[in-house]
């Protein structure tokens, strides 16, 4: 029986500075990069930034998201309302709030593990050292010298993955027997609401964009190709298998081999593409058809 949905996707960026990193030089704004064994570097957008973009998009699309509050500890991170019944983002993205103990008592924590797992968005092309040269003349109005700075920029296709644990959306496991550590599954919301939350997330994912550095480097990180599967085993099977050939087109033979290798655990799958970006090949559907099929999987799973 199916229990999860995995999607590996490609986004195309013509020119961008997607995710800022720590400064090594005062007047250079770097991007995040991972170094390969041969010394070359691949830019990436962190999974934290992707989750932030998805949460922001949910709010933009009109969904009520959990309000941010102060931490329960003096030096802790801000928390949300911690209410997965009322707020879909608390349900989908999880949370953790720790409270310090008093009078020698042990502290406590309120934790929900996210049913949605997110991979970083990693470039398939290496960083070539490109920089955007810029000058800020604002200070001249009050007699200051122009502020000269540079920003690392990159062009290429990026690959990311998500995995949705369908059987954990809108569900909580509660301890009912402390002695035997027995847990009981509790449905927090209806099956219809579970389906609606996953579809809302898919809408957010389908139109995702990163708000960072968009005023100067407008970029679209929404998926332009997806390899998706409804799985009976939680595994992001396409995570490393979506690649491009020398002409910049999808290597369909590699994806077909993944389907063969994992056919025992695949209930259904789809490869979908935006033809304005990549060439449509045999076995591919349009992006809209692909997402329609995925949404139907979700409705069928929850019988909603």
C-alpha positions as CSV (number, residue, x, y, z in Angstrom):
1,X,0.0,0.0,0.0
2,X,1.3,3.5,-0.9
3,X,2.5,5.6,1.9
4,X,4.6,8.4,0.3
5,X,5.1,10.7,-2.7
6,X,8.5,11.6,-4.0
7,X,9.3,14.3,-6.6
8,X,12.7,15.2,-8.0
9,X,12.6,18.4,-10.1
10,X,14.7,20.7,-12.3
11,X,14.7,24.5,-12.2
12,X,16.4,26.6,-14.8
13,X,18.2,29.8,-13.9
14,X,19.6,32.1,-16.5
15,X,21.3,34.5,-14.2
16,X,20.9,34.6,-10.4
17,X,22.5,34.9,-7.0
18,X,20.1,32.5,-5.2
19,X,21.3,31.9,-1.7
20,X,23.8,34.1,0.1
21,X,26.7,32.7,2.1
22,X,29.1,34.0,4.7
23,X,31.3,36.9,3.4
24,X,35.0,36.1,2.9
25,X,35.8,39.6,1.5
26,X,33.9,42.7,2.6
27,X,32.9,43.9,-0.8
28,X,31.9,40.5,-2.3
29,X,28.5,38.9,-1.7
30,X,29.1,35.1,-2.2
31,X,26.6,32.4,-2.9
32,X,26.4,29.0,-1.2
33,X,28.6,26.3,-2.8
34,X,29.6,22.7,-2.2
35,X,33.1,21.6,-3.2
36,X,33.5,18.4,-5.2
37,X,36.4,16.0,-4.8
38,X,38.1,17.5,-7.9
39,X,38.0,21.0,-6.4
40,X,35.1,22.3,-8.6
41,X,32.2,24.0,-6.8
42,X,28.4,23.6,-7.3
43,X,26.1,26.4,-6.2
44,X,23.1,25.4,-4.1
45,X,20.1,26.7,-2.3
46,X,19.8,25.3,1.2
47,X,16.9,23.1,2.2
48,X,16.1,25.7,4.9
49,X,15.7,28.4,2.2
50,X,13.5,26.0,0.2
51,X,11.3,25.3,3.2
52,X,11.0,29.1,3.9
53,X,10.1,29.7,0.2
54,X,7.4,27.0,0.4
55,X,5.9,28.3,3.6
56,X,5.9,31.9,2.3
57,X,4.2,30.8,-0.8
58,X,1.4,29.0,1.2
59,X,0.7,32.3,2.9
60,X,0.8,34.2,-0.4
61,X,-1.7,31.7,-1.9
62,X,-4.2,32.7,0.9
63,X,-3.6,29.9,3.5
64,X,-3.6,30.8,7.2
65,X,-0.1,30.0,8.5
66,X,1.0,29.7,12.1
67,X,2.0,33.0,13.8
68,X,5.6,33.3,15.0
69,X,6.1,33.8,18.7
70,X,9.0,34.2,21.1
71,X,10.8,31.1,22.2
72,X,10.0,29.4,25.5
73,X,13.6,29.9,26.5
74,X,15.6,33.1,26.7
75,X,18.1,32.1,24.0
76,X,16.0,29.8,22.0
77,X,14.8,30.2,18.4
78,X,11.4,31.7,17.8
79,X,8.5,29.3,17.7
80,X,5.1,29.0,15.9
81,X,1.8,28.3,17.5
82,X,2.7,24.6,17.5
83,X,-0.9,23.8,16.4
84,X,-1.0,21.2,13.6
85,X,-4.8,21.0,13.9
86,X,-5.4,24.7,13.1
87,X,-2.4,25.5,10.9
88,X,-1.4,23.4,7.9
89,X,2.3,24.6,8.0
90,X,2.7,23.4,11.6
91,X,1.3,20.0,10.4
92,X,3.4,19.8,7.2
93,X,6.7,21.4,8.3
94,X,6.8,20.3,11.9
95,X,8.2,22.2,14.9
96,X,10.3,22.0,18.1
97,X,9.9,24.0,21.2
98,X,12.2,23.3,24.2
99,X,11.4,24.5,27.8
100,X,14.0,24.6,30.5
101,X,13.3,22.7,33.7
102,X,13.1,24.5,37.1
103,X,14.2,23.5,40.6
104,X,16.5,20.8,39.2
105,X,13.8,19.2,37.1
106,X,14.5,18.0,33.6
107,X,13.4,20.3,30.7
108,X,10.7,19.3,28.2
109,X,10.2,19.7,24.5
110,X,7.2,19.8,22.2
111,X,8.3,18.3,18.9
112,X,6.6,17.3,15.6
113,X,8.8,15.8,12.9
114,X,8.0,17.2,9.5
115,X,6.1,14.8,7.2
116,X,7.7,16.7,4.3
117,X,11.4,16.1,3.6
118,X,13.3,18.6,1.5
119,X,16.6,18.4,-0.3
120,X,18.8,21.3,-1.2
121,X,18.5,22.7,-4.7
122,X,21.8,21.8,-6.2
123,X,23.2,23.2,-9.5
124,X,24.2,20.7,-12.2
125,X,26.8,23.1,-13.6
126,X,29.9,24.2,-11.7
127,X,30.6,27.8,-10.6
128,X,32.9,29.6,-13.0
129,X,33.8,32.6,-10.8
130,X,31.4,35.1,-12.5
131,X,30.8,38.3,-10.6
132,X,28.3,41.1,-11.0
133,X,30.0,44.5,-10.5
134,X,27.8,47.2,-8.9
135,X,28.0,50.6,-7.3
136,X,25.7,52.1,-4.7
137,X,25.5,55.9,-5.3
138,X,22.9,56.6,-2.5
139,X,25.5,58.0,-0.1
140,X,26.6,60.7,-2.5
141,X,23.5,62.7,-1.5
142,X,25.1,63.2,1.9
143,X,28.7,63.6,0.7
144,X,29.8,60.0,1.0
145,X,31.9,58.1,-1.6
146,X,30.1,55.6,-3.9
147,X,30.0,52.1,-2.3
148,X,31.5,49.6,-4.8
149,X,30.6,45.9,-4.4
150,X,30.5,42.6,-6.3
151,X,28.0,39.7,-6.2
152,X,28.7,36.1,-7.2
153,X,26.3,35.0,-9.9
154,X,25.5,31.7,-11.6
155,X,23.6,30.4,-14.6
156,X,22.4,26.8,-15.0
157,X,20.0,24.0,-14.2
158,X,19.4,23.1,-10.5
159,X,18.1,19.8,-9.2
160,X,16.1,19.3,-6.0
161,X,13.8,16.7,-4.4
162,X,11.0,16.4,-1.9
163,X,9.4,13.5,-0.2
164,X,5.9,13.6,1.4
165,X,5.0,11.0,4.0
166,X,1.4,10.8,3.1
167,X,0.6,8.5,6.1
168,X,1.9,11.2,8.6
169,X,0.0,14.2,7.3
170,X,-2.7,15.3,9.8
171,X,-1.7,12.4,12.1
172,X,-0.1,12.3,15.6
173,X,1.2,9.3,17.6
174,X,0.4,9.6,21.3
175,X,1.8,7.6,24.2
176,X,-1.1,5.7,25.8
177,X,0.9,3.2,27.9
178,X,4.1,4.6,29.5
179,X,5.2,1.3,30.9
180,X,5.0,-0.6,27.6
181,X,5.7,2.5,25.5
182,X,2.6,1.8,23.5
183,X,1.6,4.4,20.9
184,X,-1.8,5.2,19.5
185,X,-2.4,6.8,16.1
186,X,-4.7,9.9,16.3
187,X,-6.2,11.6,13.2
188,X,-5.9,15.4,13.9
189,X,-8.0,16.4,10.8
190,X,-10.4,14.7,8.4
191,X,-9.2,12.8,5.3
192,X,-10.5,15.6,3.1
193,X,-8.5,18.2,5.0
194,X,-5.3,16.0,4.7
195,X,-5.8,15.8,1.0
196,X,-6.4,19.6,0.8
197,X,-3.2,20.3,2.8
198,X,-1.0,18.2,0.5
199,X,-2.6,19.7,-2.6
200,X,-2.0,23.2,-1.1
201,X,1.6,22.2,-0.6
202,X,1.8,21.0,-4.2
203,X,0.4,24.4,-5.4
204,X,3.1,26.1,-3.3
205,X,5.8,23.9,-4.7
206,X,4.6,24.3,-8.3
207,X,4.8,28.1,-8.1
208,X,7.7,28.4,-5.6
209,X,10.1,31.3,-5.8
210,X,12.9,32.5,-3.5
211,X,12.5,36.0,-2.1
212,X,16.2,36.4,-1.4
213,X,18.1,38.9,-3.7
214,X,15.1,39.1,-6.1
215,X,15.2,42.9,-6.4
216,X,18.3,42.8,-8.5
217,X,18.4,39.1,-9.6
218,X,14.9,38.1,-10.4
219,X,14.8,34.3,-10.8
220,X,12.3,31.5,-11.0
221,X,13.1,28.3,-9.1
222,X,9.8,26.6,-9.7
223,X,10.0,23.1,-11.3
224,X,10.3,22.9,-15.1
225,X,10.7,19.1,-15.1
226,X,9.4,16.6,-12.5
227,X,10.0,12.9,-12.0
228,X,7.4,11.8,-9.5
229,X,6.3,8.5,-8.0
230,X,3.7,7.2,-5.6
231,X,5.6,4.8,-3.4
232,X,4.8,2.0,-1.0
233,X,8.3,2.5,0.5
234,X,9.6,5.9,1.6
235,X,12.6,6.5,-0.7
236,X,13.5,9.5,-2.9
237,X,14.3,7.2,-5.8
238,X,15.0,9.9,-8.4
239,X,17.2,12.0,-6.1
240,X,20.4,11.3,-8.0
241,X,19.0,10.1,-11.3
242,X,17.7,13.2,-13.0
243,X,20.5,14.4,-15.3
244,X,21.1,16.2,-18.5
245,X,22.9,15.1,-21.7
246,X,25.4,17.2,-23.6
247,X,22.6,19.0,-25.4
248,X,21.0,20.0,-22.1
249,X,18.1,17.6,-22.4
250,X,16.7,15.0,-19.9
251,X,18.4,11.6,-19.9
252,X,15.3,9.5,-20.1
253,X,17.1,6.2,-20.2
254,X,18.4,6.7,-16.7
255,X,15.0,7.4,-15.3
256,X,13.6,4.4,-17.0
257,X,16.2,2.2,-15.3
258,X,15.2,3.7,-11.9
259,X,11.6,2.7,-12.6
260,X,12.7,-0.8,-13.4
261,X,14.9,-1.1,-10.3
262,X,12.2,0.0,-7.9
263,X,9.1,-1.2,-9.7
264,X,8.2,-3.4,-6.7
265,X,7.7,-0.3,-4.6
266,X,6.1,2.0,-7.2
267,X,2.4,2.3,-7.4
268,X,2.5,4.9,-10.2
269,X,4.9,7.4,-11.7
270,X,5.0,10.3,-14.1
271,X,7.6,12.4,-15.9
272,X,6.4,15.9,-16.8
273,X,8.0,18.8,-18.5
274,X,7.6,22.4,-19.4
275,X,8.2,22.5,-23.2
276,X,9.3,26.1,-23.1
277,X,12.4,25.0,-21.2
278,X,13.1,21.4,-22.1
279,X,12.4,19.2,-25.1
280,X,9.4,16.8,-24.7
281,X,10.4,13.2,-25.2
282,X,8.6,9.9,-25.4
283,X,7.2,9.0,-22.0
284,X,6.8,12.6,-20.9
285,X,3.6,14.6,-20.2
286,X,3.2,18.3,-19.9
287,X,3.8,19.9,-16.6
288,X,0.1,20.6,-16.0
289,X,-0.8,17.0,-16.9
290,X,1.8,15.8,-14.5
291,X,0.6,17.8,-11.5
292,X,-3.0,16.8,-12.3
293,X,-2.0,13.2,-12.1
294,X,-0.1,13.7,-8.8
295,X,-3.2,15.5,-7.3
296,X,-5.3,12.6,-8.3
297,X,-2.9,10.3,-6.5
298,X,-3.4,12.4,-3.3
299,X,-7.2,12.4,-3.6
300,X,-7.3,8.7,-4.2
301,X,-4.9,8.0,-1.3
302,X,-7.1,9.9,1.2
303,X,-10.3,8.9,-0.6
304,X,-11.2,12.5,-0.7
